[in-house]
């Protein structure tokens, strides 16, 4: 029996909600909604007494899974590894298809975010690059070419 009905979203905990939101909006995601959650529900789900977090929900153009950014007001955030590489355990990356990979890479570079490695091409079908975004988040950008 399949329990999953659809893929809804990926959640990322961040320290600076505004700058991370701006990064993803700059890539083309749209703010679907914002809010704050505290009290028994979030304390129970997260297993954190006194939990209070701010949330921004982003959606891609058209349709698809959403990206949830959360920033804890209380308890304070615990730093992750801002220099994590693709082989480090945990969330590897969030990935987005773009129409023009070089233009997308140039746009994030103009905001101070660089490539983790380089731009690779796979069997004349796709070009892809990892960009290290705010707070060390690895964002995979790819362009269909074949």
SULVENPE-V820067 format. One line per field, one symbol per residue. ss: DSSP state (a for helix, b for strand, c for the rest). phi: phi as a letter, one per 20 degrees, with the letter a starting at -180 (. if undefined). psi: psi as a letter, one per 40 degrees, with the letter a starting at -180 (. if undefined). A space follows every 50 residues. Layout:
ss->???
phi->???
psi->???
//
This chain:
ss->ccccccccbbbbbcccaaaaaaaaaaaccbbbbbbbbbcaaaaaaacccc cbbbbbbbbccccccbbbbbbbbbcccccccccccccccccccbbbbccc aaaaaaaaaaccccbccccbbbcccbbbbbbbcaaacbbbbbbbcc
phi->.eefeaeeaddcecedffffgggffffpfdfeacabcboggffffemcgm fbceccddcfgmcqfddddccffbfgfdfeefdgdfeefofeadccecfb gfffffffffenddffcbedcdllcbdbbedeeflnfededccfce
psi->hhdhdihdihhhhidgddddddddddeeiihdiiaihiaddddddefhhe hhiiihhiiiibiiiihhhihhdiiiihiahefiidehiahdiihhhidh ddddddddddeehiidbahihhffdihiihhhaifehhhhhihhe.
//
